[in-house]
Amino acid sequence: MACVDTFAPDRLPPPEALPEFVFDLPELRLPARLNCAAELLDRWVSAGQGHRRCLIAADGTMWSYAQLQTHVNRLARVLVEDLGLVTGQRVLLRGANSPMLAACFLAVFKAGGIAVGTMPLLRAQELSTIIDKAQIDLALCDARLAADLAAAQERAPHLKTVLHFNGGEHSPLEQAMAAKPATFECADTAADDTCLMAFTSGTTGQPKAAMHFHRDVMAACACWPPHVLRPQADDVFIGSPPLAFTFGLGGLLVFPMAVGAATVLLEKASPDVLPAAIAQHRASVLFTAPTSYRAMAGVVAQHDLSSLRKCVSAGEALPAATRALWKQATGIEIIDGIGSTEMFHIFISSDEAHAKPGATGLPVPGYRAMVVDENFHAVPRGTVGRLAVKGPTGCKYLDDPRQASYVQHGWNLTGDAYLVDEDGQFVYQARTDDMIISGGYNIAGPEVESALLLHPAVAECGVIGVADADRGQIVKAFVVLRPGQGADDAMAKALQDFVKQTIAPYKYPRAVEFCDSLPRTETGKLQRFKLRTAP
């Protein structure tokens, strides 16, 4: 009998702490034995589609599905034959987006291991925390990011073996792969075997490990993409989120491969790079964060974006002003959505035809959602409450007491405050811990941010509540101005007056602090907890 590492199943939440999983759609009736790498990669080659473009690097280097399969098979052999990987063993993956990093994810899946992606900007302290929590003894690391992982290894000696890639002709991983045959028998994994541990991106400062099964990956492919995004086999995907972030893993690898499409993997995908890359590669589907759309809107006219037909925003709430700015610049209506690391990907969204400024959308087919009060009763339309979701994916934290907060009564409580409007659309208000209570009023920080972003002088902003003796809390705005604007008392007063005229006057920021930049995660999310602890 094959050796199996039981670390992950031993640390799953007990059955009573898991959410209810719903498999309403016929395409969600997945087989009991399932390996997502076989579904995403091998089936295209078996169907005679191996010649199709699959992965494209920034320099235009392309791997077809058949070429990717060769790389994945050889890499899987290295993992199993040279490194002794067994089913259920965790493998830390570290690198910027690249075809080789994508091959690492797929090879770990195919060999029956558990991929643990890490953001390229993480440092030794953060990496050692992940290594310790997931008890990782094997890592595949881009040679250019070796230093921080080596420092982390000194703090977390559980990590025994690190193999480097993307370091030129003498990279150990590529050399080991070159000696292997191009065939590999896919591991016979169960649909509910864990294949991914996704660490939360740290907006609260304390990451958690969300476990995802092979069936979760394929279930996500059956819900939002065909019903909302509607990708085609001839699409070329491109975007900014790292593959270590489930928004990126889905949008830039799993979803394109599920339909036999191609994807461009850029090591650097900042707003000053993306428009030219879209034009160069004739990309048709774009995934990035609201801040990136806002930053690109002013320069897209300088590039030929005629190939672009779908634009997806997630990671944080999409301000109505940013939606309007992008549509004015490109003619394309952004597809907004909310997902979470715990749910794997997007579960509320609307396609272009049903997009409504300021609203996230409707539950994606396959998912159910409602807004509840503190007693878990559904609230009337127009009332702010806690968002509760259930579907074919759900929260399964690795050995973490916070499971009890995220999952209640079989539902996933995402930590977001929402209301349902008169059209039945779900409208984001704030993170539940970002609601500001000032003078008896409930004020959503993102609503104030959206109002500020309508002012032509504002490039970026973040809004929090700060303690106040008279009002309990007051609204404070941290504002990054556009070049050439004066950061003075007159500008602060102008912004305050503008907000009073745009939304209810009591919501205006009574304190305004100008700054050069805002703290964000690598995925573009605003880290409000850092604003709260700023000196």
N, C-alpha and C positions, 0 to 999 in steps of 0.2 A: 504494500500500500504506500502511495506517495506521501512524503513528509509534508505536513501542513503546519504553518505558524498560526496559532489560535489567538494571538494578541488582540486582533480587532474584534472578532466575535465575542471574546471574553469580556470586552469593555464596551460593548453596545449597551445602551440603556435597557433596563428590563422591559418586557412586553407592555406592562401597564404604564410605562413612561413614554412609550412611543406614540406618535400621532396615528390617527386612523388613515390608512392608505386607501385611496379611491381609484378604481380602474374602470371608469365609466365608458371610455371609448373602446370600440372593438380592437383598434390597433395597440391598445395597452395590454392586451392579453398575451403577454410574452411567455416564451417557453421556460421551463424550470431550469434548464441548463443553457447558459448564455455567456458569451464573452463579447464585450462591446467592440474590441479591436477586430474580431472576425466580421462583425456586422458593418463596421465603418470602413474597413479596408479590404479584407479578403474577398468579400462577396462581389466587389466590383471587378476584381481580377478574374474571379471564377466565371463571371458573366461576360467575359470578353471585352471589358471596358478598361483594361489595365493601361491602355495608351493615353487615357484622358489626363489632362493636366491636373495636378493635385496641389503641390506646395511650390510657392514661388518666393525666392529670396529677394532682398532689396536690390541686388545687382542684376536681377533678371534670371539667375540660375533657377531651373525648373526641375522638379521631380514629378514624374507621372505616378499614377497609382501603383503601377507595377514596380517602378523604381523605388518608391517609398516602401512597398512590401519587402523588397530585397533588403533595404537598410534595416527595417524593423525586424525581419527574421534573423539577420546576422546579429543584431544587437540583443535580441532575446536569447540567442544561443550564448552570447558572452555572459549575460546575466545568469543563466541556468548552469551552463557547463563550466565556466571559469570562476564565477563568483558564488555559485551554490544557491542561487535564489530559489526559494520554495513558495508555494501558494500562501498568500497572506502576509508575506514579508514586505516591510515598508522600504521604499527607495526614495530618498530625497533628490529632487531635480532642481537644478539651479542654472539659470541662464536667461538672457533676453530672448524675445521671440525670434525663432529661427527654425528652418526645416529640421535641423538636428535635434533641437529641443522637442519638437513635435514628435519625431521618431522615438525619442526617449519615453514620452508619455505612452505612446501606442505599444512600444515593446514591453514596458512594465505591465500594461493591461493584458497583452497577449500572453505573457509568461505567467500570469496569475498573481503578480505582485500588486502592491498598493502604491500608487504614485502620490508623492507629497510635494507638490509644487511650491516654490518659494519665490517671492518677489525679488527681482535683481537688486533693488536698493536696500534690502534688509542687511543689517550688520551683524557682527559676531554675537552680540548679546541676544538679539532676536532669533537668530538661527539656532543658537544653543538651546533656547527655550523650546523650539519646535523639535529639535533632535531628542531632547529629554522626554517631552510629552509623548511623542510618537514612538520612542525607543527605536531609533533608526540606527542601523549599523552599516548602511551602504548608501553612497551618494554618487550621482552623475552630475558633474559640474563643468560649466563653460570655463575654459582655462583662464579667460580674462577676469573671472570673478573668483579666482581661487583663494585670494588672500583672506577675505573675510570668513570663508568656510574653514580655512586652516586655523584661524584664530578661534572660531567656534568649536572646532574639534578639540582644542586644548581645554576648553571649558566643559565639553561634553564628550568624554572619552568613550562613550558607548559607540560613537561613530568610528568604525574600524577601517573602512575601505572607501576611498574617494578615487574615482576614475574621471579624468578630464577629457573634454571634447572641444572642438572648434579652436584648436590651438595650432593648426597647420598640419603638415604631413607627418609629424612625429607625435601627434596627440595619442595618448594611450588607448582611448576608447576606439578611435577609428582604426588604429593598428590592429587591435584585437579583433575587430569586426572583419577586417580584410582577410583574416585567416579562416573565417567560418563559411560554411555552405550557405546558400541563399534560401534554404528551406527551413521551416520550423513548424512543428505541430502545435497548434494553438492549445493552451491549457484548457482542460475541461472544467470550467468554473461554473458555479451555480449562479443563477440570476441574482440571488441575494448575497453573493460574496462581495465584500468591499473591494473596490478597485481604486478609490480616490479618497484621500484625506485632504480637505480644503480648509486651510486656516483662514479665519476671518481677517479682514484687512486692517483692523486696528483703529476704527473710529472711536472706540471706547478705551483704547489703550491696553486691553487685556484680551489677546486673541484666543479663540476657541477652535477646536478641530471638528469640522463637520464631516461625517463619513457618508460616502455615496456608494451604492451598489452598481454592478454592471447594468441592472435593469433601470436604475435611476437615469443613467446616461441616455439609454435608448428611449425611455419614457419621455424625457425632455424633448427628444427629437420628434416625438409624435404629437406634441401639443402646440407650443407657440409657433415653431417654424411653419408647418403647413397651414395653420389656421390664421395666422396674422402676418408673418413675414412673406410667406409664399415664394421661397427661393426657387431658382431653376438650375438645371444641370450646367448651363453655360454661364452662370454667374461667376464673377470674380470678387471674393470677399476681401476686405481690407479694414484695418482699424488700429486702435491704440491700446486696448486693455491687454495686460500680460496674460499668457496662458496659465500662469499660476493663480489667476483670479477666475472664478467660474464664469463670469461674464465674458472673459476672453477665451477660455477653453471651449465654451459653447459656441460663441459667435465667430471665432476665427479658426476652429479646428473641427469640432464635433458636428456642428450644423452644416457647414459646407460639405463635409465628407458624407454626411447622411444622404445627400441628394446627388453625389458625384460631381460636385462643383470644385472650383479651385480657390485657393486662399493665398494672399500675399502676407508674409510674415516679416514685419519690419522690426529691426532691433531698436530703432528710434522712430517713434510715431507721434512726435509733438505737433502742435498746431502749425508750426512753421515748416514742417516736413510733409505732413499728410496731403495737402492739396496737390503738390507736385507729384507725389507718389501715386495718387489716384489717377492723375492724367497719364503718367508714364505707363502704368500697368493696365489702363482702361478698366479700372475697378468699377463694379456696379452696385455693390452692397457695402455700406460703411457702418462700422460700430465704433462709437466713441462717447465721451461724457459731455454733458451740457456745457461745461466750461470750454471744452475744445471747439464745439460748434460756435460758441459766441466769439472765441478768439479768431476762428477761421473766416467768419462771415465777411469781414472787411477786405479779405485778400483773394477770395475764390474767383473773382472776376479776372484775375491775372492768369488763370489756369483753365485748360480745357477739361471741364468736368462733365462733358456731354454723355459719357458712358454711365454716369452715376444715376441709379434709379431708385435705390432704397437707402434710407438713412435711419439708423437705430440709436436711440439714446437710453441709457440706463446708468446705474451707479449712484445717482442722486436725482432729486426731483428736477424736472425740466421746467424752467420758468417760461411763462407765456411770452415774455419779451424775447427770449432766446429763440423760441419756436418761430416767432414772427420775423425776427432778424434773418434766420437761416432761409426761411421760405422766400423772403424778399430777395435774398442774394442768389438763390439757386432755383427757385420755383418748386422745391421738393418739400413736402410735408413730412416732418420727422415722425417716425414711429416711436412713441414713448413706451416705457414699460417699467414695472418694478419687479425685481427678483431679489434673491438673497443667497448668500453662500449656503445657508442651511437648506434651501429649497432647490438648489443647483442653478436654476435660471429663472426666467421671467414667468410670472403667474397672473399678472394683471396687465393688460395692454389694449391698444386699439390700432387697427390698421389705418392707413392714410385716409380712407374714405370716412371713417368714424372718429377721427382725431378731434378733440375738443380742447382749445387752449385752456391751460390750467388744470385739466383733468388727466389722470393716468389712463383710465379706460375701464374696461370690463374684465371679469374673470376670463382667463384663457380657457378654451374648451379643454376639459380634463380636470380643471380646478374649480373649487367653490370658494367663495369669499363672503364675509359679512363683517359689519362693524358692531362691536359689542361694548357694553359698559363694564364697570368694575365687577359687577355680579354676573357677568357673562350673558346678559340679556341683549338681544339685538336692539339697537337704538333706531329711532325714527329717521327718515331721510332728512338731511340737513343738519343732523346732530353729530358732533365730533365724538369719536370713540376709538377703541383699539381695533386694529385690523387683525382678523382671524382668517386663516387659509387652510385648506386641505386639498389633497390631490394625490397623484401617483408618486410624488416625491415628498420628503418631509425631513424634519430635524432629527438627526441621530448623532448627538455629540459624543465624542470620545471621552468617556469616564469624566463627566463634568456635571457638577450639581446644578448648573444653570439650565440643564435640560428641563427641570421642573418649572422654570419661568417661561421658557419658549413654547413648551407643549402643555396645553391645558384642555381637559374635556375632549381630547382627541384632535384638537385644532392646533395649528402653528400660529403663535402670536409673534408677529414679526418685529414688534417694537415700534411700529409706525402708527401715528394718529391719522385717521382718515374720516371723511364723511362721504355719504352717497348723495348725489345731487338729484334734482327733479327728473333728470333723464336716466337715472340709474347708473351714472358714471361714478367711479370711485375717484375722489379728489384728495390728493395728499395735503396734509396740514403740517406735520412735523414728525420727527422722531418723538416718541412718547416722553422721553426724558429731555426733550428740547422745547416743550411747551413752557411759555413764560406766563406767570400769573402776576399781573401788575394792577394794583388798585382794584382787585376783584375781577378783572377781565382775564380771559384766557387768550393769549396772543401766540400765534405760530411764527417762529423765527423765519422759516422759509417764505412766508407770505410777505414779510417786511423786506426780505432780500429781493424777492421778485419785484416789489415796488421800486426799490432803490436802483435795480438794474435797468429800469425804464429811463432813468436820467442819463443824458448823453455824456456826462462827465465820469460816470462810474464804469470801471472795467470789471471789478470783482468786489464781492462783499460777503461778510459773514455776520450773522446776528445771534446774540445770546442774551440771556437774562442775567443781570447782576444784582446782588443784594442791595436793598434800599430801606432805610429805616422807616420812611413814611409810606411807601407803596408796596413793601414786601420785596418786589423786584422792579427794576426798570429795564427797558429795552436798550441794549447797547449794540451799535453797529461798528464793525471794523471794515474800513473802505479802502480799496486800492483804486486810485484815480487813473484816468487815461493820461498819457503824456501831455504836458503843457497846461494841466489844470493846477490851480493853487490850493494846497492843503492848508486852509486857514479857517478862522472862525466864520468868515462870510460864506465859505463853501459849506461848512457844517450846517449853518442856518438855512442855506438854500436847499440842501438835501432834506432837512427836517420838514421844511415847508412843503416840499415836493411830495413827500410821503403822506403828509396830512391831506393833501389834495387828491391823492391817488387811492388811498384806502381809508378806513375809519381813523379819524384823527388820534384817538387814544393809542393807536398802535405805533405811532412815530417813535424813532429812536431818540430818547432823551439824552443819550451820550453817543458821540461820534468820535472814533479814533481812526486817524489815517495811518496806513502802513504800506510798505513796499510790496508785500506778498502775504498770502494766507497759507496756513499749514494744511496740507492735503496729503492723503494717502497716495501711493503710487498709482492707484486706479482713479484718482481725481476726486475722491470724496473729501469734503471739508471736514477737518478734525476739530469740531467745536469744543471738545474737551480740552484741547490745547489753548483755545481762546479763553476758556474759563480759568485756566491756570496761569495765563500770561501775567507777568508782573505789572 
